[in-house]
Structures are given as structure tokens and as C-alpha cells.
Amino acid sequence: MKRELTVQVRNVAPTWHGTMPQGAAKADARAADTDPTGCGDPWWIFESNQTIRTTRCFDQEMIVGLVVIVDGVEEPVGEATFTAEHVLTLNTTSLKWSEQVTITPAQLLGEAKTSPITLTLLTFNLPQTTTTGTGQLAGAFTLSGSSPEKGTIEYSSRVNKMQDLSDATHYVYVGEAAGFTTPITLGYNGPTFRCDDAFWNKKLTKRYKVPGCVLPQQAATDTTPLFPSQQYWLPGIRQNIQTVQKAGVHVGEPFSGVPLHRTTQAQKDKNRAAVCGGLHPPQPGDSCDEYPFASTQEGGTHFNPPNRAIAWVPIAEQRKQGGILKAFYGQSRILPGDPFYVNVLA
């Protein structure tokens, strides 16, 4: 009789909602009536855009099965089920941030109660991002059926001038079960995050926003889902946005699930020319206002009416709007491809 002790491991589907490739035309921008951070906070709509763009909670359930193989026949003799709970908190004004990780008390069955399972958490990122573990997860830990294991992962990244870097942490748990010969390896990926130093003036001589990091797939709202954008106080522009947001697919309206996405400067110029180029103002001092904004992928002729419109507004309003959008993009670190909403109480 040949008897072999081994383990089998598997991940249960995680509870977070995926990642977005940088520059994607459509992002994982869930409708704003659900918690975009995944943290189960019923008051999330009162949180700032900086919090929404930097916070992600997700859980990963894992199972380690203990197996005895006798003459080629497998017989399960024990099992350990546990969950890794992550709270990732980036910083819009720093290239350093942290992540809280909790390994929940394990459900131990059969020989998993008497054969301690020891694991070590390893994290892997691109070379520009370094990590350091602290607390109980800084080294090896043993699964407990009664108490959690807690630790912190400290991150530090680096980017060059006008560079942005997207990355996602790969978490790997390696270890063994006492008396069993097969090593344990469990792994999964975290959400995509991005660090950038992209906010400089046109001549690239002055930075107007220090480098920082965000979760690009999580949509910000100008100003929040509850409070109106400063654009609300620009009467002509407000009316033009409201006209479009009340019709069709309600593009860019909070809670619509149809966000706007910022585009490049080159595409912005094309969008502007496509809808306002060659038009002459009905009176001096007027300017062509378009919604969706020229600075978005939905601008220009991407949509047909009623999902787009133009209006003639005082040029002073347009200049103020440009400053509002520039500040909003910078504060929330919205780069080309990133989703956002605009709240004018449509």
C-alpha cells in the first residue's frame, strides 16, 4: 500500500469588479448609485472624489484541501477555508500609500485542525513600485481558527516627468501544511492602480499638481453626486448640459451609469472643430458651448442628438468653465480614458 500526503488549493471568485486597461474607451465605472469603493459604506455619497478615486476594498476567499492518496486513490482528510480582506488606500498627492490586509479566522475541518498550515504573503509589482510588509503578515503566519492575522503593505512608487504608470499587485501565499509533502501556492491580482506626474503647464516648465496615485477605473463626480458642479452657476452652460442629460442616455449624469471619459488634447481639438468649427456667433461676445465636452471621448460627433447639443453662451462663461474642468481633472487625477460624471442637477 502506497500512501502519499498532499494538498490541493483553489481561489474562490473575488468580490471586486475587475480592472480597466489604461486608455480604454470604456471603464469599469459602475453606476453612481452603488458604492464604487466596494467598502460597504452606506454613506459613500458624502465622500470626496479623492476618497472615491483612492479607496478600494476587496476580499479573496481561499481553500486549502488536505488529501491522502492511497494506491492512486485520493481521499480528502481536511480543509482550511479563509479570506484575505484588503483595504487599499492610495494618495492623490503622494507616491507612497498603504494597504491593510486581514486574514480572517479559518474554518478548519478534519486534519487541518491538527496539521498547522503556515503561509507567507509575497507581493509582486513592476520595478517602479516597491512594497514592504509590516505587522503579523511581515513574515510567516499560521492559520488560526479563532483569531485573525493583520498586517500592512507599504507601497512606494516612482514616475518620471509627464509619465503615468499603471500596475496591479499580484498576491502570492506560499507555505506548507505540517506532515504534507506538497507545497502550498495561492495567488490572485488586486485592482489596477495608476501613479502619474502628468499635471504640468503647456510649456512643461511648471508643475501645478504634485505626483500622486489613483484607481483610474473609479469615476469621480464634479462636484459630488449630491452637490452641484461649479458649472451649475454658469446659466448658459448649465442649461446646455441639463438639456442633454435629461434626454437620451443621460450621458454624464450622476447615477446614469453612462460616464464621460477624458480624451487627449489632439482629440479635444478635433471634437471642437467637428461641432463648433466654422460657426459664427449670433452676437459679439458669444462662444460655442458643446456638451458632451470637447475634452471627452464622448465629445464631437460621437453621439447624435439628443445626446449632444451646442449653445451660444457668453465667452466669460466658457473661460470659467475651462478653469473648473482643469481644476477638477487635476484634483481627481483624471487622465485620458478615465471616467467621470458632472452634476448640474438635471
N, C-alpha and C positions, 0 to 999 in steps of 0.2 A: 504494500500500500504506500503510495507516494502522497505526501501531504505538503502543501505549499500555502503560505500565508501571503496575502496580497491586499491591495486597496484599490478601490475604484472611486473616481472623483468626477463631479459634474457641477456646472453652474445652473441655477435657475434664472430665467429671464429677468434682467434688471428692471427697476421701476422708473428709470429716467427715459426720456423720449428721443434719444438719438442725437446726432451731430450734424453740422452743416459744413460742407466744404467751403473754404474761403472763396468769396466771389460768386457764390451760387446765386442764380436768379431768384430762387425761392428758398426761404429758410424755414427752420422749424420754429415758426413764430405762431405759437398756439393762440387761439382767440383770447383776448384780454379778459374774458370772464372766468378764466381758470388761472390758478397760481402758477406763474411762469417759472418760479424758482424750485418748485417741487417740494417745498418745505412744509406744506400743510398748514400754512399760516392764513387764517380766515381774514386777517386784516392787511393782506399784502397790498391791496389797492392804495393804502396810505403810505406805502414805502416809496422812497425816492427812486428815480431812474438809476442812480448809481448803485443802489442796493439790488435792484432787479437785474442789472447788467453784470453784477459781480457775484451773485449768490446762486449756488445750485446744491440741492440735497438729492441724494440718490442712494438706494440700497441694493446690495447684491447678495442674494442667498446662495449658499454653497453646501454641498453634501459630500461627505467622505464616507464611503462604504467599506467595511472590513469584510474580507472574503477568504474563505478556506477552500482550496482546490484539492480535492481528493481523487486521485486517478483520473484527472482531467475534468472532473465534475465540480462546478462552482457551487458553493453554499454560503450565502450571506450569514455572517455571525454577529454583525454590529453595524451601527451607523451613527454618524455625528452630523447634525444639521445646525448651521449657524448663519448669521447675517452680518455683513460688513456695512455699517451705516456711515455715509460720508456727508460732511458739510463743507463744501468748498467755498472759500470767501476770497475773491480776488480784490484788487485795489485799482481804481481808475487813475490814481495819481502816484503809483509806485510799481516797480518791477519785482517787488517782494510781497508775498502773500502766504496764507496758511490754509490747511485743510484738517479738520477734525475727523478722526476715524474711530469708530467704536465697534468692537467685535462683541456681539450680543452673547449672553449665556447660551451654550449649545444644548440642543436636545440630544442626549446620549442614550443610545439603545444597545443592548447586548454587550459584547466585549468592548465597545467604545467606553464603557464605564470603568473598565479595569485596565485598558491599554491606552495610556495617555497619548494624546495627539499633540505634537509640538510643531508649531509653524513659525515662519519668519516672513514678514511682509517686505517685498522688494518693489521699488518703483523705477520705471524706465521712462525717460523723456528724450527729446532731441538734445544735442550737445549744448545748445544755448540755455537750457534750463537745468538747474541743479536742485536736488531735493535732499533734505536731512530729516530723519525720523527722530522723534522725541517721545518721552513717556513710556508706557508699557509696550508700545509697538516699536521701540527703537531697536530691539533685538528679538530673540526667540521668545515665544509665549506658548503656554499650554492651554488648550481649550478647556473652559470650565463650564460645568453645568449650573453654576449658581451665581457667578459674578462676571461682569463684562471686562474686557480689556480695552483700554483707551490710550490714544496717542495722538500726536500732531505731526503732520508733514509740513515742513517749512520749505517754501519754494523761493528761488531767486533766478531771474531770467535776465537776458541782455539782448538789446536790439540796436542796430545802427541807425544813424540819422535817416529819416524818411523810410524806415523799414518797418514791416509788420511780420510777425512770426506766429503761425498757428501750430498748436501742439495738443496732444491729449495724453494724459498719463496712462501707462499700462501697469496695472497692479498684478503682481505675481506672489502667491503664497507657496512657499516651499517648506517641506518638513517630512515628518515620519510619524507613524503610529508604533508605539513600543511593541516589539515582537513581530512586526510585519515587515516583510522584506522590500516591498515596492515603495519607492519614494512618492511623496505627495507633491503635485504641482497643480495649482489652480490659478487661472488668470482671467482678467477682463479689462476693458478700457473705460476710462472716465470720459466726461463730455469734452468737446473741443473748447479750448480757450485760446485767446489771442493777445499778444503783447505788441505794442507799437510805439514808435516815436514819429508819428505821421503828421503832427499838427504844427506846421511852420508857415511863415508868410510866403507869398509867391516868389520872392527873391531868395528864399531859403537862408535868410540872414538872421531871423529871429523866431524862436520857438514860442508859441502862445499857449501851449498845453504841454506839461511835463509828461514823460513816458508813463504808460500805465497798461493795465490788462483788464479784459472783459470776456464775457461769454457772448460771442457775436450772434448766436442764434436766438438770444432772448431779446425781444423787442422792447424798446423804450417808447414812452409816450410824451409828446410835447403838449402840455407840461406834465400832467398825470391823467389817468382815466377819470379822476374826479374833478380836477381843476383845469380851467381853460388855458390854452396857449396864449402867449402874449399877442399872437396874431389875431386873437378874438377882438382885440381893441383897435384893430385896423378895419374900419367898416367895409370898405370895398373888397378887400381881400377876404375878410370873414364871410361875406355874402357869397363870394365865388366858391369858396371851399364848401360852405354849407349846401349850396345848390347841388354839387356833385355828390357829397357824402349822403345826402338824403335820397339819392336816386341809384338805380342800377345795383352794383355790387357793394356800394357804400365804401369805396376804396379809401383806405387810410383812416377810417373812423374807428375809434376805440370800440372794442367788443365785436367788431365785424368779422375778425379773422382774416381780413384782406389787407395786410400791411403794405405800406410803401417800402421801397428799398433804395438806398442811396446809390447813385451811379458815379461814373468818373467825370472829370471836368470836360474831357473831349465829348462825351455823350451828352453832357448837360448843354454844351453849345449847340449840338445837333438838334436836341429836343427843342431848345428855344427857337432856333431858326425854323423848325418844322411847323410850329403853330403860331408864332408871332412875327416871323421874318417877312418883310415886305409890307406889313400892315402899317397904316398911318393913323395916328391918334385923332380922335374926333375934335379934340381941342388941345391947345398948348398946355403942357404940364401933365398930360395923361401918359400912362405907361401900360403896356400889355401885361396883364397878370394871367398866368396859366396854372391850372390845377388838374391833375397831379403836377407837382413842382417839376421844373426842368431838371433839377438836380436828382431826380429819382428815375429808376428803371421804368416806372410806370408813366413817366412824362412823355412829351412829344405826342406822337400818334399811336402809342402803344395801345390805348383804349379808343373806342369810338364813343361819341356822345350817347347817353347822358353821363358816361363815366369819365368824361373830361370836358373842360369848358375854359373859355377865356373871358376876361372882363377888363374894361379900361378903368384904371384906378389912378389916383394922384401919385406921381413919381416918388413923393416923400414916403408914401406907404410902402412902396416896393423897396426902397432903401432900408427902411426899418425892418421889413421882413427879411431881407438878406442878412442883417445883423442877428436877428432872432434865430434863424436857421443855423448860421455859423456857430453861434454860442451853443445851441442845442447839440449839434453834431460833435462839438469839442467836449462838452461836459459829459456826454454819454459815450464818447469814443465811437461814433458811428462812421464806419468806413464804407467804401463801395461794396455793395452786396448785403449790407446789414439792414434788418427790418426795423420799422418804426411806425408809430401812429401819430396823428395830430388831432388834438381835441379842441374843436371850436363850438362845442355844444350843439351839434347839428340835430 
